[in-house]
C-alpha cells in the first residue's frame, strides 16, 4: 500500500512538473515581435518627414505625438505591401484610437488617386490615406526596401523597425502592440523613461510568422 501510494504521488508530481513546463513554454511563446523586427535598446530620434493626407493637407509625425504609432512605408506596385495591407487595416480597426494608430504612408508617384484605387480594390476600410509622392520619406528614414515599418513611441522616437511584411493582425502581434502601448501608458503615468516600454515587451518571447513575401526595393 505504501509503495502504491508513493508511486501515485510520484506520478502526480511528475504530471505537475510537466504542466509547469508546458505553461512556461506557452508563456514564452506568443509575446515577442517577429525575429526581423529589431527593437532598439534606446529610443532613437526620427528624422522629420512631410506628407499629405487625403484632403491634400500637409502633415508630419508631430501630428501624431502622444500616441504609439506604427508607421508603414509602402507603395501600390509593391507586391508584399499589397499582401500585408489588409492585416494592417485589421490591426488599426482592432487597436486604433487615442493611444495607438497605424500610419500607412504611400510613396506612389501616381498621387492620391492611385492610393484611393488601391484601397478600394483590396477593401481597405479603416486606414487613413497618406502620401509622399516624392519618395523622400524612404530616403530620409533610411528605409532599405518596401514595406518598411517603424514603431514610434508617444514622444515621436523610433523604438523598433521591421523590414519586410508581417502578419500584423496575428494574435501574437496584437498582444505585442498592446504590451507596448500599456508600458508606454505606465511610463507616462510614472514619468519613467519611455524607451523602457519596448524592451520589456520584446523581452518576452514568441516567434511571429512573417507573411512569407520578400520586401521590394525602390524602383
C-alpha positions, -999 to +999 in steps of 0.1 A: +000+000+000+028+023+010+047+016-023+015+022-044+008+055-026+044+066-032+042+056-068+009+075-072+025+106-055+055+104-078+032+103-109+012+133-097+044+152-090+057+143-125+024+154-141+025+188-122+061+193-133+052+186-169+023+210-166+046+238-153+069+232-182+041+234-207+027+266-191+062+282-190+067+274-227+033+288-235+042+320-217+075+321-236+056+317-268+034+344-283+047+377-269+077+387-288+078+406-321+089+388-353+126+380-354+132+405-382+115+432-360+145+449-345+138+465-311+162+492-301+178+493-266+172+530-265+147+551-284+161+570-314+151+604-329+131+601-361+141+625-389+114+650-399+093+640-429+064+656-446+034+641-464-001+648-474-034+635-461-064+626-483-076+662-482-043+674-495-032+689-462+004+688-453+011+665-423+041+653-403+048+629-375+045+656-349+007+655-356+007+620-340+027+628-309+011+614-278+002+581-293+022+550-302+025+549-340+032+521-364+045+539-395+043+517-425+060+529-457+046+512-488+036+516-525+009+501-547+034+485-570+049+466-541+036+430-540+044+423-504+027+456-494-005+446-512-004+413-492+000+428-458-021+459-461-054+442-452-037+429-420-026+465-411-062+476-417-075+450-393-049+460-367-060+496-370-096+485-366-088+465-335-065+488-317-067+522-334-076+551-311-061+579-289-033+556-277-023+538-309-025+543-347-013+528-379+000+554-404+003+538-438+024+562-459+024+556-497+053+568-518+034+564-551+043+589-578+008+584-592-007+605-565-036+600-541-058+586-569-035+556-571-038+551-533-076+556-534-080+530-562-057+505-544-076+508-511-109+503-530-096+473-549-085+454-518-112+465-494-093+488-470-118+505-448-101+517-417-067+531-426-063+567-434-046+576-467-013+594-465+010+601-495+046+612-501+048+612-539+084+625-538+095+593-520+117+614-498+105+597-466+120+564-478+154+580-480+151+603-450+142+573-428+169+551-443+144+525-454+162+498-474+131+484-491+093+482-491+075+477-469+094+492-440+077+497-407+088+519-378+074+516-343+073+551-328+067+559-291+045+587-277+074+611-278+079+606-315+110+584-312+117+552-330+118+522-307+118+494-333+119+487-370+108+459-394+120+455-430+096+434-450+060+423-445+044+407-414+011+393-402+001+425-383-032+412-371-019+378-358-027+373-321+010+375-312+014+409-329-018+423-314-006+412-279+028+427-285+014+461-296-009+461-267+020+455-244+040+484-259+010+507-255+004+496-219+041+500-210+040+534-226+010+544-205+027+532-174+059+551-182+039+583-189+019+580-157+050+573-136+072+598-156+096+569-163+118+569-194+096+560-224+122+537-241+117+511-213+084+501-228+096+483-259+125+462-245+103+449-217+077+437-242+103+423-266+120+405-237+090+381-235+093+356-264+074+343-293+082+337-330+055+355-350+054+343-386+061+368-413+039+369-443+064+349-463+069+375-491+101+394-496+103+432-494+106+452-526+134+476-534+126+511-547+121+510-585 
